[in-house]
Amino acid sequence: MSVGDIAGLIAAIAFVALVIFLAVPLLKLGKVLDEARGTVRQLTEHTLPAIDEAAQTIRATNGQLEKVDTITTSAAQVTEDVSALTTLVSATVGGPLIKLSAFSYAVRSVLGGNGRQR
């Protein structure tokens, strides 16, 4: 064996050692990537149903809010109607009641005034 053959053999052994040394971290990295892929798959499997349920809940909530809006609009209309009715009753009944009250006061004043002047 010549010196060149020994040097080539040492270089080949060093290259094999380097490949083995680099192969171990690459295999570990491959396992980490497999675990990450599995984790992402599980996360997706559990997240999608939760997102679907949240969307369904939001749709149901929007439906309820539309009903509440209808009720609120109806209550506002009833309030306007009651206000208009109160104004109408006040205008219709209020005038005669004020006149009757004034007449009653005048009669009491006249009758009470005669009794005081004795």
Secondary structure, DSSP 4 states (H G I P E B T S, - for coil): --HHHHHHHHHHHHHHHHHHHHHHHHHHHHHHHHHHHHHHHHHHHHHHHHHHHHHHHHHHHHHHHHHHHHHHHHHHHHHHHHHHHHHHHHHHHHHHHHHHHHHHHHHHHHHHHHHHT-
